[in-house]
C-alpha cells in the first residue's frame, strides 16, 4: 500500500510539473505574404492553407524601418523602435561619429579586483605562508620558523604575482544588449507560466527569467566577436584582390599543398583581456598622440616576447589530391578526408588566451573545389555550448541542448550569406548550409514540443529571409543579375524553402493540443534590390557634407576598426548632415555631435525640411524612377525616444532600390546610383514598410488589421496575463 501511494504521489508531481503548451508562436524571418498566397494557390502549402481556412491569414503591419532586429525587438517588447532603442542594425556615437551594432555591443568590465589582481592574490599568498609560519612556531616553539616561512612566502608570492599578472585578466569583455523594454515571455513567467524561447533575435546576452529557458538568436556573435567571419583557404591568390564588403577571410596557401602537407594558421578570437586591454592600459591618461603610438609599439614588443598575440589562431594541416578531388585535413587531433561539395562534421577547436583562460569553439569544413585551384571553406567559429558565454538561460541550457541533440550553430546569423554575396561560393553550397543549419533547429523544436513541459513556446527561424536575400535575382526579370537559364531552377528552390516552412508548421500543428493558440508571424516581407543609392554622395553633391579627401571603400571590418576612413576625411566644420546605417540621416547638431555646426531651432528645421523636400526628387536617369519613397522625421515614426540617440531622419526606398552598403557603413562612393551586382539581390531593410508587409497566421480567427506590436499583448491576454506595459492593442481571438 505504501508503494502504491508513493507511485500516486510521483504521478501527481510529474503531471503538476508538465503542462502542454497553451500558446505557440513560430516566427519565420522575412516570410513574404505575397509569395505565400501564390504558393498556396499553387497547392504547395497545405498546412498554411488549412490555417487560413480555419483561422486567419493576413498581411502584418511592420516597423519603420522594416529590419530584422528592429521588427523582432518591437515584436517581443511591443514598444516602438525609438522607445526600445533598437531602430537599425547600426547606431552611432555622437562624440566619435563611429558606428556600432545597435542591438548588441561589447563592454569591458573589471575581473575580480581589476588591476589589483596581482597585488591582492600575491598578498593573500604571502599571508597564507605567514599564517602557517605562526602555526608551526606554536607547535615547535621556534621563532626562526616564522622567518623561514616569511622569506619563502615572499619568494613564492613574487612568482605568483607574475603568474597572476600574465594569466589572470584585469578586465574582460562582456556583451551589452541595448534593447529596452520587457519581452512578453518575462511577463508570462512572472505569473507562473513556463516559457521556452528558442533563437529569438535581440536576446543576447540571455537574461534570467522565472520559469524560463532560452537559447539566444540574432545578436550572438561568432567566437571572433563578429556577426560571422568565414574563411577560405585557397591557392588562388586573386581572391585577395576581390571586392569584399562582406569581410570573408581569404587565407592563401602555396601550390605545394598538392604535393605535401601544409599547415595553415586560421584566425581565431581576439585576445582582448591579455593583448588589446594591455595596450589600452599603457595609453590611459596620455594626451600626446605620438607618445601614445610609441607606448603601444613598446608594449607590443613586450607582449611578443612573452608570446602573447593579438589574434589566437588554430592550425589546420591540409593535403590536396586534385586527381581524386579530395583533401586530407588534420585539425584538433582529428583527421579526415573530404570530397568536393562535401561538408565535414563539426570539429571542436580550443584557444588558450593564457595558461588559465581558455575558450572553445566549433567549425566545419566544405571542399569547394580542388581544380584548377584549391578552395577550402571554413565556417565562422561558433561559440561552443560548453563555454559560459551567456548564449542561453540557464547558462547550462545550451549545453543541455547540445548533449541531447548534438551540434548546432550558436551564432545569431547562422546561415552564411556573406560568402556567396562576395561571389566566392555558389548556390549549392549556400542551400546545403541553410538546410543543415535549420534542420538542427527543427529537430530541437519537434522534441521540445513533444516534451509538453511548457505553457508558452516561441521559436524563430531565419531561412526564409536568407534564401530570399540570395535568390531573389531569379524571381525578378528586371534585376541586373537575372539569369533566364537558371531562373526556373532557383525559383523552385525559393518555393521549396517555403514548402519547408509549411512542413515545420505542420509538425507543430500535429504536436500541440487542439485548444492551443498557434500563431505564425514574419517580421517583414521582401522586394527586389536592383540598384543601390548612396545618400552620403547626395549629401556631398547638395552641399550638406564636405570631404577633405575620398573616403575609400568600406567593409564590415570597419565596424571593428578604430581608424575608419570616413571619420578622418569628413570636414565636420562644413558638414550639416551625414548618413549611416540602413537609411538614417543625422544632423551635425551643435551641442550633440562632437563637431556639430547646426544650431538648434530655425537652422535645424531648415536643414531637415530641405532634405525632406529635395531627397525624394532624386531621379534615376536610366529609368526615370524615384529611388526615394519618403523621408520621415523621427517624430513621425518614433515615440518616447532619446534625442542624442535616434536618427533625425529616416529615408525609405521605393521597390527596386535600397541604401548602398557603403552608405550604411558611412562611406561616400563616387556615383549616386549604382547597379547591385551582388547575389544579395532581395531586401527589405531600407524600403518603405508599405512595400514589405509581414505575415500573420493564426489557427483561430482574428478580426481587423494586425500590427507587429499587437501580437505580444494578444498572446499574454490569451494566457490571462493582465499586467504588462505594452503599446500594441489586444486583438480579439475567437474560438473555432
Beta strands, then each sheet from edge to edge (+ up, - down):
strand 1: 23-28
strand 2: 56-61
strand 3: 90-92
strand 4: 99-101
strand 5: 104-110
strand 6: 171-177
strand 7: 195-200
strand 8: 212-216
strand 9: 231-234
strand 10: 249-252
strand 11: 262-270
strand 12: 311-321
strand 13: 326-331
strand 14: 334-339
strand 15: 347-352
strand 16: 358-363
strand 17: 365-369
strand 18: 375-378
strand 19: 382-383
strand 20: 392-393
strand 21: 456-461
strand 22: 517-521
strand 23: 527-533
strand 24: 577-580
strand 25: 584-587
strand 26: 628-633
strand 27: 649-653
strand 28: 656-659
strand 29: 673-675
strand 30: 682-683
strand 31: 694-698
strand 32: 706-707
sheet 1: 20+ 8- 7- 21- 1- 22- 31+ 2- 32-
sheet 2: 3+ 4-
sheet 3: 5+ 6-
sheet 4: 10+ 9+ 18- 17+
sheet 5: 11+ 12- 13+ 14-
sheet 6: 15+ 16- 19+
sheet 7: 28+ 23+ 29-
sheet 8: 28+ 23+ 30-
sheet 9: 24+ 25- 27+ 26-
end
